[in-house]
Amino acid sequence: MIIDLLTDSGTGAMSRDQWAGIQRGDESYAGSPSWFRFRDAVQKLFPFRHVIPTHQGRAAEKILFSVIAGPGKVVPNNSHFDTTRANVEVTGAEAIDLTPPRKPGELLPFKGDLDVDALERVISERGAESIPVVFMTITNNSNGGQPVSLANLRAVREICDRHGLPLFLDACRFAENAWFIRTREPGYESTPIPDIVREMAALADGMTMSAKKDGLANIGGWLALNDDGLAERCREVLILTEGFPTYGGLAGRDLEAIAQGLEEVVDEDYLRYRIRSTAYLGEALVASGVPVLQPIGGHAVYLDARALLPHIPPLEYPGQSLACALYVEGGIRGCEIGTVMFGQRPDGTEAPGPMDLVRLAIPRRTYTQSHIDYVIEVVRSVAERAADLRGLRIVDAPRSLRHFTARFAPLSS
């Protein structure tokens, strides 16, 4: 492998000050000073009453949904990502995606928004009592890393208030979402990024977070919320599965790294460079005629494998075929976001995913322009011989989250 674009989760480079924080990390089991710095850094941006540290975002999801979800329950979201969906479904609840259908090349400033009319229909048809929480994923990873507008968040908040429903954020890429609000949503052109983050938080009752994304850390996450009773029940699960409430599966040094990362991630110079670097890759591929999901998101460029490989049916996994071709051609590792990831239903049946994409996720503060230029060359080369690529079949896969460990073999024709 030459360039690893499998994920932007925990793969970025930490700063000098984060490494300094690691050196001063306090490893006391309970009440470490590092815990208080972490808590204060979280609440500075997300002023929820309760902050529950976890070893990463999926642990926060597991704790929350094990407490509030279950058979007969429904969790609406603009788009659940893979582990979020799995943590909902393992309880027996149903995960429903409510992002409006969009064409991959359609240029809209906030393609991550939730369809508020669809949310009203779900509430009407299923009943508010069956919905323990409404979720909003910012940015919308499954839908191409597309941002969510504050106008949409306010509209969802209003619906939740009317029906007495809590609203939570899956806030893994909150800073990137805030940057898009500042640059695309009228009225926010001069608003400081931390203020936009706090406005997003003020519209929610809680959040789950993977600090491996916009925490700029290699590990960590948290669950934050305002409800005292729910927080107590979640802490009980935390102690059983993660650790004491002031470390939650993390070392003190990691708490320090996250606290510092939260200060750095809302820096406008960092965000400007981050978003522009991703756009550089996407714009070069668009100029070369490679179909990608547009507009370009914050953390990744998503190749439209279904458009590039129309001769491969979705159930022969064009996204996985393209991801394998990039690795064979140039040692570039990407991630299929398509039928392999989202085509398997809870009852074991299979259907095409909404799209078949290959995500090229850019680690933070890691690669140079020369690295990205190499990626452009390899993608162009593979695209030129796209007609020669063939579909795949699954040789072996687990019953759940198959895309993590499934094995494939090429189809002969």
N, C-alpha and C positions, 0 to 999 in steps of 0.2 A: 504493500500500500504506500502511495506517495502523498496523496492529499486525503484527509479524513473529513468528509462532510456528512457523516452519518447523522450527527446531531450537534446542536449547540448547547446541549445540557451537560454542564460540568466540564466542558472541554476547553474553556477559555483560559487565557493567561491571567494570573492574578498580578496585582500591582505591587510596587515596593511597599506601600503602606499596608496592604493586606498581609504581605509576608512578615512585616514588622508586628502586626497584630497576632499572627500565629506564634511568634516568639514570646509574646506576653500572655498567651492564653492560660487561664487558671483552670486546673482540672479538678477542682473540688466537686465532690459528688452532688452536693446540694448548695444552692445559693452562691454559686461562683460569681465573682465580679464580672466575668465575661458574659454571663447570662444577663446581667442588668444592662450592659452596654448593648447587647443584641436586642433586648426588649425595647429599650429606649429608641434605638435606630428604627425598628419596625414601627413603633407607635408615632414617631415623628412624621412618617408618611401615611400610615394607616392607623388612625387613632381609635382602634377598637379596644374595648376594656380588657379583653383576655387574649393573650398571645401564648400559643402552645407550640413549642419547638418540636420538629420531627426530623428524621434523618434525610427525608426528601419529600417531594410533593405528593407522591402516590401514598405515602404513609398518612399524610393529612387527609387525603381522600378516603382511605380505608377507615380511619377513625371516625370521620364525620358520617359516612354513609352506613357504617355498621350500627351507628346510634340512631339515625333518623329514617333510614330507608327500610325496605322489606317488601314481601309479597303484597301486591295490590297497589303499591306506590308508584308514582310517575315523577321523573326528574326532567323537566324541560331545560334546554341549553341552546345557545346559538349553535354550537357544535361541540359535542363531547370529544376529547381526545381519547386515545386508546385505553390508557389505564383508568381514566375517569369513567369511561363507559363500563369497563370491566368491574370496577369497584362498585358501581351502581348495580350492575346486573347480577353480581355474585350474591347480593342480598335477596334476590328475587324481584327487585324493582325493575322498572322499564326506563331506559334512557331514550329521550326523544330529542332529535335535532331540529331546530327551527330557523336555520339560516335560509333565506329565500333562494330558490334555484337561480344560479347565475352561469353565464357562459364564461369559460376560462379567460377569454380575451377581452371581456367586457370591462371598460374603464370606469370604475366608480370609486369615489374616495373612501367609502366605508363599507366594503363588501363583507365585513365581518358582523354587521348588525344582525340582531335577532328580528324575526318577522313578528311584529306585535299583534297583527291580526291572527296569525297562526297560534300565538300564545293564548289569546282570548278564546279561540276555538277549543284548544286543549283543556283549558279551565272549565269551559262550559260543558264539554262532552264527558270529561273524566271526573269533574268535581274538585273544588279547591281542597277538600279534605283528603284527597288522594295525593296531593302534591306537598311534600315536606319542605321543598326549597326550589327556587328557580335559580339557575346558574347562568353566568355570562363569562365566556372565555376571552380574555384580552391579552394579546391579539388572538384572533381566531386561527389556531394552528392547523386544524384539519381542513380549513377552507383557504389555505394558502398564506397563512400568516397575515391575514387582512385585519385592519383595525376596526374598532367599535367606536362610534361617536358618542359624545356626551349627550346629545339630543336623544339618541336611542336608549342610552342608559336611563335617562330621566323618564322616557316613555314606559320602559319596562318597570321602573320603580313605581310609577303611578298605578299601573295595573296590579302590581303586587300589593300596594297599599289598599287598593279597592277590595281586594279579595283576601286580605289578611295573610299574605304569603311572605316569607323571608326571601331576600335576594342576596346571593353570594357571588363573589368573583373568583374565577380561576385566573389569578393575576400574574402568571409566570412571566409575562413580557409586558408588564405594566408601563415601564419607562418608554419602551418603543411605541406602545399605544398612545401614551401622552404626547410623544413627539409628533405623531401623525395628527392628533387633535390640534396641536399648536400650528402645524403647517397646512392643515386642510379644512378645519372647522371654523367658519366665520366667527369673529369675536374673540378668538384666543391667540391671535398673532403675537401679542406682546405679553402673554401670561407666562410666568415662570413655570418650568416643568414641575417642580415640587407642588405648586399650587394646583396644577391640573390633576396630579396624582391624588392629592387630598380631596379634590372635588369628586373624583371617581369613587374614592373610598366612602365619602359621605353619603353616597347614594346606595350603599350596600349595608347589609347587616353582618357580614362576615366574609372570609376569604380562605381559600387554600393557596399555597404558594410553594413552588420549587425554587429555592435560592440558587439552583444550578443554572438558571437562566439570568433573569435581571437582578439576581443577588450577586452576580459576578463571582460566584464561589464554585468549588469543585464538588461540594456536597451540601445537603441541608435543605430545610424548608420549614413551613409552619402552617398552623391553623389558627386563625384569629376570628373573634366573634364578640358580640355584645351580650348575648343571652347568658345570664348567670347559671341557670339550671342546666342548659345544654353544655356550657363550658365544663361544669363539674362532671357530667356524664362522660364527656370526651376525655377529660384528664384521667378518669378511671381506666379507660381503654388505653390511654397513653402509657400509664404506669405498667400495665399488663404487657404491652407489646413493644414499647419504645424505650422507656426509661423514666427517670424522675422528671417532674414538671419543669425544672430549671435546666435541663440539658436535652431531654427528649431524643436520645439516640445520637447526640452529637458530642464531640470533644469540645472543651472550652476554646481551643485554638480555632475550631471551625466557626463557633459563634462569633469570635472576634473578626474573622475574615468576612463573614456575612455583614456584620455591622459596618465595617469599612466599605464593603462593596455597595451597600445601599446609599452611602454618601456619594460615591463616584458615579453610579449609574444614572443619576439625574443631572449630571453635568452636561450642559448643552454642547460643549465642544466634543465630548465623547459621543453623544447621541448623533450629532451631525455627521461625524466620521463613520459611525456604525451604519447608519441608514444609507449613506452615500456609497459605502463600500459594497453593500449588498446590491444596490441599484446598478452599480458599475457592471457587475456580472450579468444581471438580468437584461440591461439595455444592450450589451454586446451580443447576447444570444438572440434577442429580438431582431437586431440589425442583421444578423446572419440568417434569419428566417426560421430559427428554431422556435416551435410553439411553447410558450410559457404562460403560466397564470399571471394575469395583470390586473391592476398595477402591481409592481414589485412590492413584496411585503418587507418587514423589518429584519427578520432573522434568517431568511432563506429565499432561494429562488426555486420555484416549483416547475419542473419540466412537465409539459402536457403529453404524457406517453400515449394516451388514447388518440390524440391528434397526430402525433409523429408516427405511430405504428397502427394505422387503421386496419391493417390486414391481420392483426392479432386480436381475437375476441377478448372481452374483459375476463372471462373465466379461464383464459389461457395466460392471464397476468402480464399484460404489456408493460406495466410499471416495473415489475420485478425483472422482466427481460431487459429493459433499458438500463436498470440499475446494474445488472450483471455485466452488460456490455461496456459500461463506463469503467467498471473495475478491470475487466480483461484488457480493454484498450489502453488505459492510462493509469491504472492504479488509483482511481478516484472512487471512494466509497460514499454512496448516497443512501437514501432510505425511501422505499416504496410507501406511498400514501395512497392507497387505492383498494382494489378488490381483495388483495391478500390481507390487508389490515382491517378493512371494514365490510368485507363481503360475507363473512361467516355470521349466521344468525344464532341466537341463543339455543334454538332447537336443533342445531347441527346442519341445517340446510344452508345453501349458498346462493347468493345473487350478486350481480355486478355492483360495485361500489358507486357512489355518486360520480366520482371522477377517478381516473387512473393517473397519478402524478408520481414524479420522482423528486423528492425534496433534497436540495443541496443546501444543507444548513451550515451557516458560517460561524465557526467558533469566534468568540469575542477576543479581540486584541491578540490574535495568533498569527494569521497569514498576511503576507505582503501582496502588493499588486502583482508582482511577478508570479506568485502562486496562482492567483486568480486568472491571470493571462494564460497560464498552462491549462487550467480547467476549461477555459473558453476554447482552446485549441482541441482538447480531447472531445468535448461535447460536439463541436462542429464536425470532427472526424467521424464520430459515431452517427450523427444525423445524416451525413452524406451517404451512408450505407444502411440506412434504416430499413429499406425494403428487404435486406438480407437477414434481419433478425427474426427469430422464431419464438413462439410461445413456450411456456413451461408447464409442467405438471408437478403437483405436490407429491413428494415421495414419502414424507413423514412429517407429522405436525401434531402438536398438543391440541387438546379440546378447546382451550381458551388462550387468547393472546398469541395465536399461532405465528404471527409475523416475526416474533422475537427469535424463534428457534426452528422454524420450518425448514425442511430441506427440499430442494427442487431438482428436477432433471429436464433437459430440453426435449421438446417434441420434435419428431423427425420431419414433420411437414405441417 
